[in-house]
Amino acid sequence: MRTIRQVLVMIPIILALPPLATLVCSCSSRPTEDNRTPVQLAYRLMWDPADPDLPSWQTLGRWPQDLIAGRAGELFLSDEQNARVIHFTTDGELIGIIGREGSGPGEFSNPVDLAYDLRRDRLWVGERVRSKITRFTRQGDRFEYLDSFQARALMIDRSPALLTAPEEDCYWTNGWFFGSDEVENSLIQLIRTDGEIVRAVGDPWEPEWVSRGMISRINQCEIVRMGDDRIALVWTFQPKVQIYSVDGTLQIERLFDTPEIMRPGPGPVERDGREVYYTWFSCAGYHAGTGLLYAGFPVIGEERVDFYALDPATLLIINWYQLEIPEREEEGPWPSRLVVERDGSSVRFYCIEMFNSGVLIIELE
């Protein structure tokens, strides 16, 4: 009897061993240091902006502002100068045009920022000057006007960042907030559609070389939602990444040690016989399938973009990708925004190429 009783006692312990072993393997497989071996990437354009036979929907105004994912295999792009949002597939096929120029329901003056609420199949469109947010609800492949409201923040002279929250009537933004001082305007705020501020996160950067009136302008960042419980902030003018829980608790942050050219400064400097601005225009994305946070840091004048695939738990660099882009204009290439898509084992980036008004496709593996 004692032997049978001992065996019965041991059964739960034995059954628990495989998950425990898996847990140990998972913990031991976490990176302990950065991967500092860069992998060279290549890009292609989804369409050639110089093609005289482009269909009208692919003829974008200068500096398209935002690119986001919708359902699997779908993208949305805000074409500010043409006062419209373009809905198309990741293969470059048009699905539909949303909005037009005007002041009526569902019309825009300058749509710049986009967010997609997958849970409710709604598209959010933020306007820069009128400081208005318009929401559309999905009906098949069409989007119908739902409502609009005055935004608490004015999205102007800032890298716009609009992100829906799990709550139906809340959104995250880093716009310029009416009635707030420069430091308050450097925070990322969760706001209700009625204008009430729920909470703020972020750690404003106040370098000595920046005047008080410029603090909010250098504290631009990309906001990335990582599931329903976390957001990542990838800052633009300093090489910093932060991850917060949605209740405002800072979970982890890292200031990256980058090459000199990728450090910000108060103005242009001489480099190889020409003036170069030490500036950033970050782009970031998260993909639940890979479980990685992706951050891209282009530098004006260098024609190179460094993309980091980061472990969200440690912010260590899992993969380091470098993208060389031929200079086409005096300012150099300026990829912005980042959508991460996965097709089987292949990971693909989609970015806006702002100066040349196109969409870049970058294959990772």
N, C-alpha and C positions, 0 to 999 in steps of 0.2 A: 504493500500500500504506500509506504514511504516513497518508493521509487516512482510510482505512478504520480503521486502528488508533486514530486520534484519536477517531473517532466511537464506536468500541467502548468506549474509556476513558470517554467522556462519558456513556454510557447510564446507568450506576449513579448518577452525580451528578444527572442529569436526573430519574431515578425518585425520588430522595431529596428533590427540591424540594417536592412537595406536602405531605408530613408536616412538613417544616421550616417551610413557610409557615403551616401550621396551628398549629404550636407557637408561632411568633412572634405570630400573631393571638391565641392563647389567653393568652399572657403579657401582651400589650398590653391585653387586655380586662379584666384584673383591676382591681378598684376601687382607687383611690388615696386616696379620702377617704370619710367617712361620708355616707350619704343621710339628711339631716336634715329631710326633708319627710314628716310623718306622714300615713298613710292611715287614715281612720276605718273601723272595722269594725262589723259588727252580729252579733248572736248569736241563736240560738234554742235552746230547750230540747228535748232529745230526747223528753222527756215532762214533763208538768206535775206536780210533786210534790203540788200542792194538789188535784188531781183525785180526788174520793172514789171513783171507779170504776176506779182503777188496778189492774191485775193484781198479785198478791202479789209477783211477782219484781221489780216496779218500785217497790215500797214499801221504801225503804232506811232503815236505821238512821241516826242522826245521825253526821255526819262520815265518810262513806265514804273510805277511805284511799288506794287506788291504782287507777290505770287504765292498762292496757297494751294493745298490739296483739299479736295472734297471727298467724295466717295472714292473707292479704289480705282485707279486709272484715270482720275479726273483732276484738272487744274483750273484755277481761276486767276485771271490777271487783271489788275486795275490799269486802265489806259486813261490817265488823267486828262491829257490834252484833248482826247476825243470824247470825254465825259461818258465812259461806258466801262462795263466789266465784261471780259471775254471768258466764256466757259468752253473748254476744249479738252480733248483727251491727251494722255501722255504720248500718244503717237502722232499728235499734231492735227487731229481732225476736229473741226468746229462742232460744238454741241449747240451753242446759242449765244446771243448777245443780250446782256441784262442792262437795262436803263438806257437813257439818252440825255442829251443836254436839255435843261429846263429847271423849273422850280416847283413842278407839280409832284404828286405822289409817284415815287419810283423813279424820279428824274434827278440828275446830278449837275453840279457845276464843276466840281473837281474831285472825283473819287480817288482817294489815295490808299486807304487802308482796308484790308479785308480780313474777315474771320469766318470760319465755317463751324457750325454747331452740328456735329454728326449725330448726336443723340436726338435732335429734333429736326434734322434736315433743314436748317435755316442758314442763309447767307447774311452776314453783317457787312455793311459798307460804310466806312467813315469818310467824311468830307473835310478837307483841310480848312478852308476859309470860313465856310458857313458853320463849321463845328457841329455838324449834324450826323447822326447815325441812322441809316435806313436798314430795315430788316425785310428779307424776302423769304417766303416759305416755298418749299419745293412741291411741284405737282408733276410727277414723271421727270422729264428732262427740262421742264419749264420752271421758271421762278416767278411767283406772283407777289406783288407788293403786300406786305403785312402791316408795317407801321414805321414811323420815324419819330425821333425825339432829339431834343437839343442835348449835345454831349456836355459833360462837366468840364472836359478838357478841350482846348483849342489845339488841333494837330497842325501846327505850322512851325517852320524852321526847326523841325526836329525829325529824326528818323521815326516815322509813325510806327506804332506798335499797338495793335488791337487784338485782344484774345478773349474768346468767350470763356465763361466759367461754368462749372457744373450746374450752378443755380441758373434758372431760366432767365432772370432779368438782371444779371450782373456781367460786367466785363472788366478786364484788366487793360490798362493803358499807361503810356509814359508821355502823354501829351503835356502841354503847358496849361496849368490849372489857374483859372480866373481867381483873383484875390489872394494868391499864394506868393510867398517870397521865393527867392532863387533856390534855396536849399529844399524847400517843400516841393518845388517843381522838378527836383532831381529824383524824386521817389517814383516808384511804380505803384499805382493805386488801383484797388478793386472798387468799382463804382456801380451803384444801382442805376437802372435806367431812369429813375426819378431824380438823379443827381446826388444822392446821398453817398458819401465816401464810407466804405465799409472798413477798409484797412489799407495800410501802405507798407511797402517793403523796399529794401535797397539801402545802400550805404553811400551817400553822396561823396564824390571825389572833389576835393578843393585844393588843387595844386597851387603853389605860390605864384606861378606865372599867369594865372587866369584871373581876370577881373571879376568882381562880384557879379556883375551883370551877365557873365558868360557861363556861370556854373551850371545852369540848367542845360545849356547847349552842349557842353562837353560830357554830360551825363546821359548820353543816349545809349540805348541798349536794345537788343532783340529779346523778346519774351517768348519762351517755348513752354508749352504745357506738356508735362510728362505724366500721363494718366490723369486721374481726378484729384490726386493728392499732392502733386508737386509742380512747381514751375521753375524753369531755369532762366537766369538772366545772363546774357552774353554781351558784355559792355563793348562799346564802340571805340572810345578814345583811350582806353587802357586795356591791357591784355588780361582781363579778369572774367572769371566765370563763377557764378553763385547759384546754388540750388536752395530753394525755400519750400517749406511745406505751405499749403494754401492758407494755413492759419497765421502765416507771417514769421514762422520760426526758421532761422537760418540753419540749414543742415550741414552745408559744406561750401567752401569757397577756395579759389586758387587764383593767385596772380602769377601768370606765366612768365618765365624767364625767356625772353624772345631776343632775336638778333636786333642790333641797334636800329636798323632801318624800320623796325616795327614798333619802335617806341614813340610816343607822342611828344610834341614839342611846341613852343610858342610860335614857330614860323618856319620858313624854308631854310635849308642848309645846303652847302655845297657837297655834292657827291658825284664823283666821276665827271667833274666839269660841268655839272648842271644843277639847278635848284630842285630839291626834292622836299616835299612836305612829309613830315613824320606823322602820318594820320592813318586812321582806320575806317573801314566801313564793314562792320562785321555782318555775318549771316549765320544762322543757326537752325538746326532741326533735330527732331527726335523721332526714332522709329522703334515702336514697341517690339517688332519682330527681332531686331538685332539687340535691343536693350541698351543701345548706345546713344549718347548725346554727341551731335556733330556740330563743330564750330569752324567757320571759315573766316580767315583774316587776310583780305587783300590789302595791298599797299600801293597808293598812287605813285607812279614813277618806276615801279619795280617789275611790272608785268608778271608778277607771280602771286599766287594765292596759296596759303598754307591752310589745309583742312585737317583738323584734329578729330579723330574718333575717340571719345572720352568715356571712361567707365564712370557712371553717375555716382557710384559709392565712394570712389577715391579721387576722381577727376584726373587720374593718370592717363597718359596718352597710349591708347591701345594700338592705333594705327596713325601714321603721319603721312598725309598725301600732299604733294606739291603739284600745282597746275601752272604751267607756263602759257601765257596768252600773248600773242603778238600785239605790239602797240599799234593802234589804228588812229588814235587821235593824240593830240598834244597832251591831254590829261592822262592818257593810258587807259587800259581796260578797267571797268568798274563792275564786277559781278556783285549782285546783291540778292537778298532773300535766298532761302534755301528750302527746297522740298526734298525729302528723302523717301524714295520708293524702293520696294524690294519685290523682285520677281524670282521666286525660287531661291537660289543661292546668290543671285546677282543683286547688288545694291547700286542704285543709280541716283545721282543728284540732278535736280532741275534748278537753274538759277536765272534771274534776269541779268542780261548784259545791258546795263543802263545806257551807256554812251552810244551804243549802236542799235538800241531798241529791238532786242531780240531775246530769245530764250536759249540758254546753254544746256546741253545734255552731257553729263559727265559720268562715265562708267567706272565704277570702283573695282569690280572684280567679276 
